[in-house]
Amino acid sequence: MDLFWKHSVSNMIPFRPTWRCLLGIFCSGLGMLVLFITSTGRHMNFAATLRHFPVLPSCPKTSPLISGPIDVTVPLELSLEEVEKENNFVELGGRYRPPYCVARYRTAIIIPFRNRDLHLKIFLHYIHPLLQRQQLNYGIYVINQAGNYSFNRAKLMNVGFWEAMLEETWDCVFFHDVDLIPEDDRNIYICDDNPKHASIAVNKFNYILPYSTCFGGVSALTPSQFYRINGFPNNYWGWGGEDDDVATRVFLAGMKISRPAQHIGRYKMIKHQSDLGNTPNPKRFDMIAKTKQTWMKDGWSTTEYKVISKEYHPLYTNITVNIGTIDGLQSSQKATHETVNRGQQ
């Protein structure tokens, strides 16, 4: 037996692939890829094609593309067309999936919006590359308040959550002011075990957290966390108060606020004048004091609105909505499936 084994091993020929062999393997694989692309139609972009190609590996838990601090400037002459050219892999509606691996996380970005076109252009210029370096599956939703009535940031975020979840089961939802630009791509746009306040250090406040319960600017919740706090309040018309209301909801629901490290959660605020229709809410302090009595009655479960239009732009999905006034929606403007009580669905 020993002699036979030695004889067999000594006569084995090791496989040493030549360059011709390797070239043949490469060409065969390339041919299969070309055949697959042509068979799936000419109008599919390359990123979409790669996603249909079998057996993509999972993206690493920590993206190797992350580089750290970002030098944020305000390119006033930048056009939206230039931003589109910078983001060839972004699909219609502002959707993106990594082309070479399967993302571990799915994140929706919700932007409450009205008359901030310049800020939106700059925001998209910075946020798309950052999220791509983080190798996320993401979508960007701009929730545009129609009309000239007082701005209601919190209600728009309730609307954005609902509309985004209708399109995909997102793991995490970021609620993002359009004038805040992240300054470090290590500030990962995924959710934590507790509701996250991501914009811990903003240049307007000298990169210091204004107060311990601050929850404004950029925040993130999983769907289960969002349901648990009943979303955001709907009755804060004008500037201020809604973030403190949400922070109180977090504590009332038995959770705490999560934050990144101060040197990572840095943001630059784009300067702007006070918005017409967004003057300070004079009742906000009285309303915050009553959150304990109102949070289960006023929130995501009672949000009423009507979608006026939904437009899929190259870099984002724009949803224009009528959210009514402090007196609610007019009965003639209510949509049968969009104004039902959310808690009864």
Disulfide bonds with the S-S distance in Angstrom:
Cys59-Cys101 1.93
Cys172-Cys191 2.04
